[in-house]
Amino acid sequence: MQVKDLMFTKPSYCTPYWTVEAVATLMDHTGTGAIPVVEDLLKRKLVGILTDRDLCVRVVGPGQYPAHTWVSACMTPHPVCCHPEDDADLALQLMRDKHIERLPVVDEQMQLVGIISISDFVRSDVADINAVYATIKEICTRTAADHSGKVPIRAA
């Protein structure tokens, strides 16, 4: 099974020059916690991703004003991504290794063509349920090494 067999082919996206407020509204409207960031709306060259966690840690926590903060100031640049022809197991492994729930899917020119999430695997009838469970468990288990290099903790 390939990524293209599971991915969502019409993801919402924004540019680095949108306000965080506009993207938060888009997240709410589309029911997603991650919006790919593209260089421009026509070519859709992937340059980053903005997650709900980015909003909390890089905007709300420091007391920034969402209506006055550009996406470029708080997005994660150069996100982990995959290609439509990649084996779906590779995407699952990337999610597990990087502790992420969603991967932008790009073509050879880094043009956004879709997004794949852990929920796409959960809904799939052909995904190995044990591998999916192991991935979810790994995503949900963060270690203090993510922040300080010490004792394991469980994410809420």
TORPA-4810 file (N, C-alpha, C, O; in nm, 3 decimals):
<nodes>
NODE_1_0.084_-0.117_0.000_0.000_0.000_0.000_0.089_0.125_0.000_0.190_0.130_0.070_M
NODE_2_0.050_0.222_-0.079_0.127_0.346_-0.090_0.054_0.460_-0.018_-0.065_0.452_0.011_Q
NODE_3_0.131_0.566_0.011_0.075_0.683_0.076_-0.045_0.736_-0.001_-0.146_0.773_0.060_V
NODE_4_-0.038_0.739_-0.133_-0.147_0.793_-0.215_-0.277_0.716_-0.196_-0.384_0.769_-0.226_K
NODE_5_-0.269_0.591_-0.147_-0.388_0.512_-0.124_-0.463_0.555_0.003_-0.581_0.522_0.019_D
NODE_6_-0.396_0.628_0.091_-0.455_0.667_0.219_-0.469_0.817_0.238_-0.554_0.862_0.316_L
NODE_7_-0.389_0.895_0.169_-0.380_1.039_0.196_-0.507_1.114_0.158_-0.585_1.069_0.074_M
NODE_8_-0.524_1.230_0.221_-0.631_1.323_0.187_-0.574_1.416_0.080_-0.470_1.478_0.102_F
NODE_9_-0.641_1.427_-0.034_-0.582_1.497_-0.149_-0.619_1.645_-0.160_-0.571_1.713_-0.250_T
NODE_10_-0.702_1.696_-0.071_-0.741_1.837_-0.078_-0.724_1.905_0.057_-0.821_1.957_0.113_K
NODE_11_-0.601_1.906_0.111_-0.583_1.969_0.242_-0.593_2.121_0.232_-0.560_2.180_0.129_P
NODE_12_-0.636_2.183_0.340_-0.631_2.329_0.350_-0.486_2.368_0.368_-0.406_2.289_0.421_S
NODE_13_-0.450_2.487_0.326_-0.313_2.535_0.341_-0.314_2.687_0.347_-0.415_2.750_0.317_Y
NODE_14_-0.202_2.744_0.386_-0.189_2.889_0.396_-0.049_2.929_0.349_0.032_2.843_0.315_C
NODE_15_-0.023_3.059_0.349_0.111_3.108_0.317_0.174_3.164_0.445_0.104_3.184_0.544_T
NODE_16_0.304_3.189_0.444_0.370_3.244_0.563_0.319_3.383_0.602_0.345_3.429_0.713_P
NODE_17_0.247_3.449_0.513_0.204_3.587_0.538_0.059_3.598_0.583_0.003_3.707_0.587_Y
NODE_18_-0.003_3.485_0.615_-0.134_3.488_0.678_-0.113_3.521_0.825_-0.005_3.498_0.879_W
NODE_19_-0.215_3.573_0.890_-0.206_3.593_1.035_-0.237_3.460_1.104_-0.307_3.375_1.050_T
NODE_20_-0.184_3.447_1.222_-0.213_3.328_1.303_-0.362_3.320_1.332_-0.420_3.211_1.336_V
NODE_21_-0.425_3.433_1.354_-0.568_3.435_1.379_-0.645_3.373_1.262_-0.737_3.294_1.283_E
NODE_22_-0.608_3.408_1.139_-0.676_3.353_1.021_-0.656_3.202_1.012_-0.749_3.130_0.977_A
NODE_23_-0.536_3.154_1.043_-0.510_3.010_1.035_-0.582_2.936_1.147_-0.632_2.825_1.125_V
NODE_24_-0.588_2.994_1.265_-0.663_2.930_1.375_-0.810_2.917_1.337_-0.874_2.816_1.367_A
NODE_25_-0.863_3.019_1.272_-1.002_3.013_1.224_-1.017_2.903_1.120_-1.116_2.830_1.120_T
NODE_26_-0.920_2.891_1.030_-0.922_2.784_0.929_-0.916_2.647_0.995_-0.989_2.556_0.955_L
NODE_27_-0.830_2.632_1.095_-0.822_2.505_1.168_-0.956_2.469_1.229_-1.001_2.354_1.220_M
NODE_28_-1.020_2.567_1.291_-1.151_2.544_1.353_-1.255_2.505_1.247_-1.332_2.411_1.267_D
NODE_29_-1.255_2.577_1.137_-1.352_2.552_1.030_-1.334_2.414_0.967_-1.433_2.347_0.934_H
NODE_30_-1.209_2.371_0.949_-1.182_2.243_0.882_-1.167_2.126_0.978_-1.162_2.011_0.936_T
NODE_31_-1.161_2.155_1.107_-1.149_2.048_1.205_-1.015_1.978_1.204_-1.007_1.858_1.228_G
NODE_32_-0.909_2.053_1.176_-0.775_1.994_1.174_-0.683_2.068_1.269_-0.707_2.184_1.302_T
NODE_33_-0.580_2.002_1.313_-0.484_2.063_1.404_-0.353_2.097_1.337_-0.256_2.133_1.404_G
NODE_34_-0.347_2.087_1.204_-0.223_2.119_1.133_-0.257_2.172_0.994_-0.339_2.116_0.922_A
NODE_35_-0.192_2.282_0.959_-0.212_2.343_0.828_-0.077_2.355_0.759_0.012_2.422_0.811_I
NODE_36_-0.059_2.291_0.644_0.066_2.309_0.569_0.081_2.455_0.526_-0.016_2.523_0.496_P
NODE_37_0.206_2.500_0.524_0.237_2.637_0.482_0.311_2.627_0.349_0.413_2.559_0.338_V
NODE_38_0.258_2.697_0.248_0.316_2.694_0.115_0.369_2.832_0.078_0.322_2.934_0.127_V
NODE_39_0.469_2.831_-0.010_0.533_2.956_-0.053_0.432_3.052_-0.116_0.430_3.171_-0.084_E
NODE_40_0.349_3.000_-0.207_0.241_3.081_-0.264_0.124_2.988_-0.295_0.140_2.867_-0.309_D
NODE_41_0.006_3.047_-0.306_-0.116_2.968_-0.318_-0.128_2.893_-0.450_-0.200_2.793_-0.457_L
NODE_42_-0.062_2.939_-0.556_-0.073_2.874_-0.685_0.021_2.755_-0.700_-0.021_2.646_-0.739_L
NODE_43_0.149_2.776_-0.670_0.246_2.668_-0.688_0.245_2.568_-0.572_0.283_2.452_-0.591_K
NODE_44_0.203_2.611_-0.455_0.191_2.526_-0.336_0.321_2.457_-0.296_0.318_2.342_-0.251_R
NODE_45_0.435_2.525_-0.312_0.562_2.467_-0.267_0.565_2.471_-0.114_0.555_2.578_-0.054_K
NODE_46_0.579_2.353_-0.052_0.576_2.341_0.093_0.699_2.407_0.156_0.812_2.378_0.118_L
NODE_47_0.675_2.495_0.253_0.785_2.560_0.325_0.775_2.540_0.475_0.869_2.571_0.548_V
NODE_48_0.661_2.488_0.523_0.646_2.469_0.667_0.513_2.406_0.700_0.435_2.368_0.613_G
NODE_49_0.488_2.397_0.830_0.359_2.349_0.879_0.330_2.425_1.008_0.421_2.454_1.085_I
NODE_50_0.204_2.456_1.030_0.162_2.522_1.152_0.064_2.430_1.222_-0.040_2.393_1.167_L
NODE_51_0.097_2.393_1.345_0.013_2.302_1.422_-0.052_2.376_1.537_-0.011_2.486_1.574_T
NODE_52_-0.154_2.313_1.593_-0.218_2.371_1.710_-0.118_2.384_1.825_-0.128_2.476_1.906_D
NODE_53_-0.023_2.293_1.833_0.081_2.301_1.936_0.172_2.422_1.911_0.209_2.492_2.005_R
NODE_54_0.207_2.448_1.785_0.285_2.568_1.752_0.212_2.694_1.801_0.274_2.784_1.857_D
NODE_55_0.081_2.698_1.780_0.003_2.813_1.822_0.011_2.832_1.974_0.030_2.943_2.023_L
NODE_56_-0.003_2.722_2.046_0.002_2.730_2.193_0.139_2.770_2.245_0.151_2.860_2.328_C
NODE_57_0.243_2.704_2.196_0.377_2.722_2.249_0.445_2.849_2.198_0.520_2.913_2.272_V
NODE_58_0.420_2.885_2.074_0.493_2.998_2.014_0.413_3.128_2.004_0.469_3.233_1.974_R
NODE_59_0.282_3.120_2.028_0.201_3.241_2.018_0.131_3.270_2.152_0.156_3.373_2.214_V
NODE_60_0.044_3.179_2.194_-0.034_3.202_2.315_0.056_3.208_2.439_0.045_3.301_2.519_V
NODE_61_0.143_3.110_2.455_0.232_3.106_2.573_0.313_3.233_2.591_0.313_3.289_2.701_G
NODE_62_0.382_3.280_2.489_0.461_3.402_2.502_0.379_3.531_2.502_0.435_3.640_2.516_P
NODE_63_0.246_3.522_2.488_0.162_3.640_2.492_0.159_3.721_2.364_0.137_3.842_2.368_G
NODE_64_0.181_3.654_2.251_0.174_3.723_2.122_0.027_3.745_2.084_-0.061_3.674_2.133_Q
NODE_65_0.002_3.842_2.000_-0.133_3.869_1.953_-0.157_3.796_1.821_-0.092_3.827_1.721_Y
NODE_66_-0.248_3.700_1.819_-0.272_3.623_1.696_-0.307_3.707_1.574_-0.271_3.671_1.462_P
NODE_67_-0.376_3.817_1.594_-0.414_3.901_1.481_-0.296_3.981_1.426_-0.302_4.035_1.316_A
NODE_68_-0.187_3.988_1.505_-0.069_4.065_1.464_0.055_3.978_1.445_0.165_4.030_1.433_H
NODE_69_0.036_3.847_1.444_0.149_3.754_1.430_0.138_3.680_1.298_0.035_3.620_1.268_T
NODE_70_0.245_3.686_1.219_0.248_3.615_1.091_0.277_3.467_1.114_0.345_3.430_1.210_W
NODE_71_0.225_3.385_1.028_0.253_3.241_1.031_0.403_3.216_1.026_0.453_3.126_1.094_V
NODE_72_0.475_3.294_0.947_0.621_3.275_0.933_0.695_3.286_1.066_0.804_3.231_1.080_S
NODE_73_0.637_3.355_1.162_0.703_3.375_1.291_0.687_3.256_1.385_0.760_3.246_1.484_A
NODE_74_0.595_3.166_1.355_0.570_3.058_1.451_0.556_2.920_1.388_0.540_2.821_1.459_C
NODE_75_0.562_2.911_1.255_0.548_2.780_1.189_0.673_2.696_1.211_0.779_2.747_1.249_M
NODE_76_0.660_2.568_1.188_0.775_2.479_1.187_0.823_2.471_1.043_0.753_2.418_0.956_T
NODE_77_0.944_2.524_1.016_0.993_2.520_0.878_1.045_2.381_0.842_1.078_2.302_0.931_P
NODE_78_1.051_2.352_0.715_1.106_2.225_0.664_1.046_2.104_0.736_1.119_2.025_0.797_H
NODE_79_0.914_2.088_0.730_0.853_1.976_0.802_0.889_1.841_0.743_0.925_1.830_0.625_P
NODE_80_0.879_1.740_0.826_0.894_1.603_0.779_0.778_1.578_0.684_0.663_1.609_0.715_V
NODE_81_0.807_1.521_0.567_0.702_1.494_0.470_0.732_1.365_0.396_0.837_1.304_0.416_C
NODE_82_0.640_1.325_0.312_0.659_1.204_0.233_0.603_1.228_0.093_0.548_1.335_0.064_C
NODE_83_0.617_1.128_0.008_0.573_1.136_-0.131_0.456_1.039_-0.154_0.445_0.939_-0.084_H
NODE_84_0.371_1.067_-0.251_0.255_0.980_-0.276_0.293_0.834_-0.305_0.219_0.743_-0.270_P
NODE_85_0.408_0.814_-0.369_0.449_0.679_-0.407_0.523_0.606_-0.296_0.555_0.488_-0.310_E
NODE_86_0.552_0.674_-0.185_0.619_0.608_-0.073_0.530_0.497_-0.018_0.408_0.505_-0.024_D
NODE_87_0.594_0.396_0.034_0.521_0.290_0.101_0.454_0.349_0.225_0.517_0.427_0.297_D
NODE_88_0.330_0.314_0.251_0.258_0.366_0.367_0.329_0.332_0.498_0.322_0.407_0.595_A
NODE_89_0.397_0.217_0.500_0.472_0.180_0.621_0.583_0.280_0.650_0.616_0.303_0.767_D
NODE_90_0.641_0.340_0.547_0.744_0.443_0.567_0.682_0.565_0.634_0.742_0.621_0.727_L
NODE_91_0.565_0.607_0.590_0.497_0.721_0.652_0.467_0.691_0.799_0.485_0.777_0.885_A
NODE_92_0.421_0.572_0.827_0.391_0.531_0.964_0.518_0.533_1.049_0.516_0.576_1.164_L
NODE_93_0.628_0.486_0.991_0.757_0.486_1.063_0.804_0.629_1.091_0.855_0.657_1.200_Q
NODE_94_0.787_0.719_0.994_0.824_0.859_1.016_0.742_0.920_1.129_0.796_0.992_1.213_L
NODE_95_0.612_0.891_1.132_0.527_0.941_1.239_0.575_0.888_1.374_0.581_0.962_1.472_M
NODE_96_0.608_0.760_1.378_0.654_0.697_1.502_0.787_0.756_1.546_0.803_0.791_1.663_R
NODE_97_0.881_0.768_1.455_1.015_0.817_1.490_1.016_0.964_1.530_1.093_1.005_1.618_D
NODE_98_0.931_1.044_1.466_0.931_1.189_1.488_0.821_1.236_1.584_0.811_1.355_1.613_K
NODE_99_0.739_1.141_1.633_0.630_1.174_1.726_0.534_1.276_1.665_0.498_1.375_1.730_H
NODE_100_0.492_1.252_1.542_0.399_1.344_1.476_0.278_1.268_1.423_0.287_1.151_1.387_I
NODE_101_0.165_1.338_1.418_0.040_1.275_1.379_0.004_1.295_1.232_-0.080_1.223_1.178_E
NODE_102_0.069_1.393_1.168_0.034_1.425_1.030_0.159_1.453_0.948_0.255_1.513_0.997_R
NODE_103_0.156_1.408_0.822_0.267_1.433_0.730_0.214_1.498_0.603_0.125_1.444_0.538_L
NODE_104_0.269_1.614_0.566_0.235_1.668_0.434_0.289_1.572_0.328_0.393_1.508_0.348_P
NODE_105_0.218_1.561_0.217_0.260_1.476_0.106_0.294_1.570_-0.010_0.212_1.653_-0.050_V
NODE_106_0.416_1.555_-0.063_0.464_1.646_-0.168_0.514_1.566_-0.289_0.548_1.449_-0.278_V
NODE_107_0.516_1.635_-0.404_0.573_1.573_-0.524_0.722_1.603_-0.531_0.780_1.654_-0.435_D
NODE_108_0.784_1.572_-0.644_0.929_1.589_-0.660_0.973_1.735_-0.650_1.089_1.762_-0.617_E
NODE_109_0.884_1.828_-0.679_0.916_1.971_-0.673_0.877_2.032_-0.539_0.876_2.154_-0.524_Q
NODE_110_0.845_1.949_-0.440_0.801_1.991_-0.307_0.665_2.061_-0.310_0.632_2.138_-0.219_M
NODE_111_0.587_2.035_-0.413_0.452_2.091_-0.423_0.358_2.005_-0.340_0.356_1.883_-0.352_Q
NODE_112_0.279_2.071_-0.255_0.184_2.001_-0.169_0.078_1.932_-0.254_0.011_1.996_-0.335_L
NODE_113_0.063_1.800_-0.235_-0.039_1.725_-0.308_-0.137_1.655_-0.214_-0.237_1.598_-0.260_V
NODE_114_-0.110_1.659_-0.084_-0.199_1.593_0.011_-0.144_1.597_0.151_-0.042_1.660_0.179_G
NODE_115_-0.213_1.528_0.239_-0.167_1.513_0.377_-0.214_1.376_0.424_-0.322_1.330_0.387_I
NODE_116_-0.132_1.313_0.506_-0.170_1.183_0.563_-0.158_1.194_0.714_-0.063_1.251_0.766_I
NODE_117_-0.256_1.138_0.782_-0.257_1.147_0.927_-0.268_1.007_0.988_-0.301_0.910_0.919_S
NODE_118_-0.241_1.000_1.116_-0.253_0.872_1.184_-0.397_0.822_1.177_-0.421_0.702_1.174_I
NODE_119_-0.493_0.914_1.175_-0.634_0.872_1.166_-0.665_0.807_1.031_-0.755_0.724_1.023_S
NODE_120_-0.591_0.844_0.926_-0.609_0.778_0.796_-0.573_0.629_0.807_-0.638_0.545_0.746_D
NODE_121_-0.471_0.600_0.885_-0.431_0.460_0.907_-0.535_0.387_0.993_-0.568_0.272_0.966_F
NODE_122_-0.586_0.456_1.095_-0.685_0.395_1.183_-0.810_0.356_1.104_-0.868_0.250_1.125_V
NODE_123_-0.852_0.444_1.012_-0.973_0.418_0.931_-0.950_0.315_0.821_-1.046_0.262_0.765_R
NODE_124_-0.826_0.286_0.789_-0.795_0.195_0.679_-0.826_0.051_0.717_-0.805_0.007_0.830_S
NODE_125_-0.877_-0.021_0.620_-0.904_-0.164_0.640_-0.782_-0.250_0.611_-0.780_-0.369_0.644_D
NODE_126_-0.680_-0.192_0.551_-0.566_-0.272_0.509_-0.439_-0.246_0.591_-0.341_-0.320_0.577_V
NODE_127_-0.439_-0.143_0.675_-0.320_-0.113_0.754_-0.302_-0.218_0.864_-0.400_-0.269_0.918_A
NODE_128_-0.178_-0.248_0.896_-0.146_-0.342_1.004_-0.182_-0.275_1.137_-0.115_-0.180_1.179_D
NODE_129_-0.285_-0.325_1.202_-0.337_-0.263_1.324_-0.232_-0.259_1.435_-0.232_-0.166_1.516_I
NODE_130_-0.144_-0.359_1.440_-0.040_-0.360_1.543_0.061_-0.248_1.519_0.107_-0.185_1.614_N
NODE_131_0.096_-0.224_1.394_0.189_-0.116_1.361_0.124_0.020_1.388_0.190_0.112_1.435_A
NODE_132_-0.004_0.031_1.359_-0.076_0.157_1.385_-0.081_0.182_1.535_-0.054_0.294_1.580_V
NODE_133_-0.115_0.080_1.612_-0.119_0.094_1.758_0.018_0.134_1.813_0.027_0.222_1.898_Y
NODE_134_0.123_0.069_1.766_0.259_0.101_1.813_0.294_0.246_1.780_0.361_0.313_1.858_A
NODE_135_0.250_0.293_1.665_0.276_0.431_1.625_0.200_0.528_1.715_0.257_0.627_1.761_T
NODE_136_0.074_0.501_1.739_-0.005_0.588_1.827_0.056_0.590_1.967_0.067_0.696_2.029_I
NODE_137_0.096_0.475_2.015_0.157_0.466_2.148_0.285_0.550_2.153_0.309_0.621_2.251_K
NODE_138_0.366_0.542_2.049_0.492_0.617_2.045_0.466_0.768_2.034_0.534_0.847_2.098_E
NODE_139_0.369_0.806_1.953_0.335_0.948_1.940_0.289_1.004_2.074_0.326_1.116_2.111_I
NODE_140_0.210_0.926_2.146_0.154_0.972_2.273_0.251_0.964_2.389_0.226_1.023_2.495_C
NODE_141_0.360_0.895_2.372_0.460_0.883_2.478_0.576_0.975_2.446_0.662_0.943_2.363_T
NODE_142_0.576_1.087_2.512_0.688_1.181_2.496_0.783_1.158_2.611_0.743_1.114_2.718_R
NODE_143_0.906_1.189_2.589_1.003_1.178_2.697_1.051_1.316_2.735_1.044_1.411_2.657_T
NODE_144_1.100_1.326_2.857_1.156_1.454_2.901_1.277_1.488_2.815_1.318_1.604_2.810_A
NODE_145_1.333_1.389_2.746_1.445_1.415_2.656_1.402_1.510_2.545_1.484_1.581_2.487_A
NODE_146_1.271_1.511_2.516_1.220_1.606_2.418_1.246_1.748_2.463_1.254_1.840_2.382_D
NODE_147_1.260_1.767_2.597_1.277_1.901_2.651_1.405_1.918_2.732_1.471_2.021_2.723_H
NODE_148_1.442_1.816_2.811_1.557_1.835_2.900_1.658_1.722_2.896_1.766_1.734_2.954_S
NODE_149_1.625_1.612_2.828_1.719_1.501_2.818_1.718_1.406_2.936_1.817_1.335_2.956_G
NODE_150_1.611_1.401_3.016_1.611_1.316_3.136_1.498_1.213_3.138_1.480_1.139_3.042_K
NODE_151_1.424_1.208_3.245_1.328_1.104_3.277_1.206_1.100_3.184_1.154_1.205_3.147_V
NODE_152_1.159_0.979_3.145_1.041_0.968_3.061_0.916_1.019_3.134_0.901_0.999_3.254_P
NODE_153_0.827_1.083_3.059_0.698_1.126_3.111_0.592_1.089_3.008_0.625_1.062_2.893_I
NODE_154_0.468_1.088_3.048_0.358_1.060_2.956_0.289_1.190_2.920_0.264_1.274_3.007_R
NODE_155_0.260_1.207_2.793_0.186_1.325_2.749_0.039_1.308_2.786_-0.014_1.197_2.786_A
NODE_156_-0.025_1.418_2.818_-0.167_1.412_2.854_-0.251_1.399_2.729_-0.374_1.392_2.738_A
</nodes>
